[in-house]
Amino acid sequence: MLLLSTFCAGFGLVSPTLAQNGAPRTISVAGNAAAFGIGERVALPFANVSRIIVEDDQIAQASFLNGVAVLRGVSAGTTLVEIYQTDGTPKVLTVVVSAASTALPVPTPAPTTSANTTTSTPPIQVLPVEPAPQPDPVTTTPVRADSRLTLALGAKPVAGALGQAEFTLTFGNLGFDPAENVTLRFALDDRVSYVTGSANGEARYDATKREVVWDLGLVPAGVTDQTVSLRVQPIERTAITFDSVATLEQKGLGEVAKARLTYSTNTTPLLTVFALPDRFIVGKNQKILTDVRGSQYQTAVDRLSHLGVVSGRETGLFYPKSPTKRAEYAVMTLNGLALRDLRDVTQIKFVLGRRSTVSLLVQNERGQTIFNLVRSANLNAGEHTALWNGRTATGFAAPGRYTYVCTARDEKGQTTTLRGTLSLVAPQGLKASGVPSFIDVKASDWYARYLAVGEEQGLLRGYTDKTFRPQNPISRLEATAIVVRALGLEDTAKQWADKDVGFLDYENIPNWGKGYVNVASTVAKTSSGGAMMRGTAQNRFEPEGDLQRDQAALVVQRIIDRETTRRVSVSGAIVPGALVSINSQNVEADAQGKFSFSFDLNTAVPTTVAVVDTRDR
């Protein structure tokens, strides 16, 4: 599990290791990025730093040394580091820790599911819900100068217990003599209540004074790390910020030490994030077919080329205005149909509880950011969607597993980070084999096995003389018939054979093809609700006209994106306390908010997401 670590200046939290190993070198920051090696300690070139937040403390750890902000590399990977200066202006750095190290050995971190390990990544990772940036445990100067007792106060949210905070009270005795008759008190803010039975040690709750009391008795000399703890929860289930005060008292001396801490309970501007689907096809990094650039069909041709559905007739050239040969169209259609149960794009949806600044990025298994889907966008509360087709700045990502990370920060500086995983698979194309029955197709022909599959499935038919005429141009009507058969609508076409759908040249359509045209131009829908086959701008169908290669690519793209119902896997993460329903199906998450399930998705119907944040009722 990745943890968000926060360090604040001014509280004496200097790591002993850092203090003993000499002065760190100061690094330069170029383009909001910095790099150093595992085990290396580096000083950041920023003055008046008051707080550092490291997104993944398994990669880098922060501290202060003589008032200077210091980072130490722990393991190879990439993480975000937020730096706050006293003037209130935050800086966000992308920190890359490399495997090369010139510093002291780094202790082996505890096993995690971080992307920089070689172990398998679980379906979903979710960061625990963090409070608004909290100070490190606060230790104050003893109230009495002659007392050697110390007291520190820290707090953190309780996992799986919405709104609860666990306070840790650390006390000790710096003197040479034991301190006797010592009492520790924790006063409750009026807006929180004590979680009964949560206090460890010999604690008692004084309901009259609203405080938890420990009668410590004797505190040994030279011991500074004794701890007790308790939990509190808001009286009202709303976001609150409250003060907590702990005091040490010694008989005969009165109050000898005090610690105060301000804590915020609600820190979840981001309610949920999920990918739909969480497994999709990623394109091949093939050369662009240059002769389609700038044309109205470029998007369709490029997309199908990267998916391996179409190819050029020679290197780099598609010949978009050339007639499509019957064999070519058959192969294109069958390869498109092979993608019927997979998408080549995923929707990463996230739901905000309040207006926030959002970043959404994709990381590889090494924890490196390969693409930024949303970059510091200021978005309103509600559902938002980012689409990703597997492209990066340099091309398509390689097949494999990737992590998407969504971070939202509201106007009060409260931050939530949720993440999940994606599986990218390579397009395989049709697994074709066999030889068709057509007398003019030889087994050695490159398209023969495709025609065999198409004939077996009833999609392709020859002429009365048992030929297929693979090199002949395919007409718009012949292509339409194949589309309708491919969509499983042949019986519907027979029922619609005597309907006139209004094309000006409808009488020019042969009787055998009228049903196909009627269905393809009305009943058969793409995922966007448009007709699968359409006429010209003059409302003519031109049944005997040649289907151009770029037009064929567009038709096959519509087949891939057609209206259909398919089983889709969804995975993501929910903050504890949020209830999410996707297409009226309630999402059940584990204690950390992780979820994964499948449902039947109709591509023609928008996916609906309902979110209820039970903390803010």
Secondary structure, DSSP 8 states (H G I E B T S, - for coil): ----EEEETTS----HHHHHS---EE---BTTEEEEEBT-EEE-S-SSEEEEEES-TTTEEEEEETTEEEEEE-SSEEEEEEEEETTS-EEEEEEEEES---SS----------TTSSS---S--B-----SS--S-EE---SSTT--EEEEEEEEE-TTSTT-EEEEEEEEE-SSS-EEEEEEEEE--TTEEE-TT---SSEEEETTTTEEEEEEEEE-TT---EEEEEEEEESSSS--EEEEEEEEEETTTEEEEEEEEEEE----SEEEEEEESSEEE--------GGGTTSTTHHHHHHHHHTTS---SBTTB--TTSB-BHHHHHHHHHHHHTTTT--S-EEEEEEESS-EEEEEEEE-TTS-EEEEEEEEEEE-SEEEEEEE-SEETTEE--SEEEEEEEEEEETTS-EEEEEEEEEEE--------S--S-TT--TTSTTHHHHHHHHHTT-----TTS---TTSB-BHHHHHHHHHHHTT-HHHHHHTTT-----TTGGGS-HHHHHHHHHHTTT-BBTTS-BSS---TTS---TTSB-BHHHHHHHHHHHHTBS-EEEEEEEEEE-TTEEEEETTEE----TTSEEEEEEEEETTS---EEEEEGGG-
